[in-house]
Amino acid sequence: MQIIPELAECSWGEREGEVKGVWFEKWKRGLELPAGAETYDEFLDRALGVINKALLNPGPVLIFALGGVYWAAQTHGTRETDEALPNATIVKHKPPSQQHPWWSTSKL
């Protein structure tokens, strides 16, 4: 087992622990950045980068992370549905290949 700190959930700074609302949608669109928070794009880049890093290991690779980390995979990949993934959902990620030049993601 390897613990990868970059798999941590997104940091919302001063909004940490608050109910998602208008501020959250503004944050996702880059219109609001709470003090001490990382931007949505920074978070997506970090999460996708660490998923790609983990997949360099011999497979199968099991990634255990909070649901927000899957935003990166959902944003850069495809799934059969756009529904939000609850925490602790088991998801299979399949990296791009010659037959499928995009990420595929599915719940198990």
N, C-alpha and C positions, 0 to 999 in steps of 0.2 A: 504494500500500500504506500502511496505517495500523497502527501498533503500539498496542495498547490494553493498558496494564499490568494492568487489572482482570481480564484473561483468565488471569492467573497461576493456577497450581495452588493448592490449599488449603494453608494453613500449619498444620502439626501441632505447631509449637513443639518442645518437648523430645523428642517422639516422631518427629520428622522422620527419615526413612530406616529406621525400624523396620518389621518385618514386621507386617502388619495381623493383629490377633487380637482377643481379648476387649476390649482397650482401645478398638479401633476401633469395635466394635458399641456399646459404651457411649457413645463420643463421638457417634455418629450419633443415638442416642436421647436425647442431652443429659444423660447420667448421669455423664460424666467429661469434664473439659476440661484437657488437658495444658497445663502452663505455657507461655505464649507462643503458644498456638494460637488460631485463630478457631473459633467455634462452627460446628456443621453448618448451622444456620439462617442465620448470617451469611454463610457461604460460598455457600449456595444463593441467597440474596438478591443477593449481589455478582455471581455468575455469571449469573443470569437477567437482572439489570439490565444487564450489559454486553452480553449477547446481544441484548437488546431495543434497546440503544443502537446496536449495529452494524447492526441491521436497519433503522435509520432512513436509512441510506445507500442511494443508488440501487442496485438489484440487477442481477445476482445478487451476493450477498454471500458471500464465502468466509471462514469462521472457522476458524483453525488454533489448537487448544489441546489440552492434555492431557486424558485421559479423564475426570478428575474434574469438569471444567467441564460435561460433559454430564449430570452428576447433576441439575443444575438443570432442564435441558430435559426429562429423563426424569421428574423429580418433578412438574413442572408441565405435562407434555404426555403424549402417548400414543405407544406404539410397539407393533409387533406382538409383541415379545418383551421379557421382563424381563432378558435376559442382559446382563452387564456389557460395556461397550464397551472393547476394548483400545485403548491409545494408537495414534494414527495411523490410526484407522478413519475412513473418509469417511462422513459422515452428512449427510442432507438434512433441514433443519428447515423446516417450513411454518407460518407464524404463523396465528393464528385468523382466520377469515373468517365471513361470514354463513352460509355453507353448513356450515362446520365450526368451531364456537365454542371449539375447543381447539387447542393446539399438536399438530402431528403430526411425528413424527421417524422417519426410516427410514435404514437403512444402504444405501449405494450399492455 
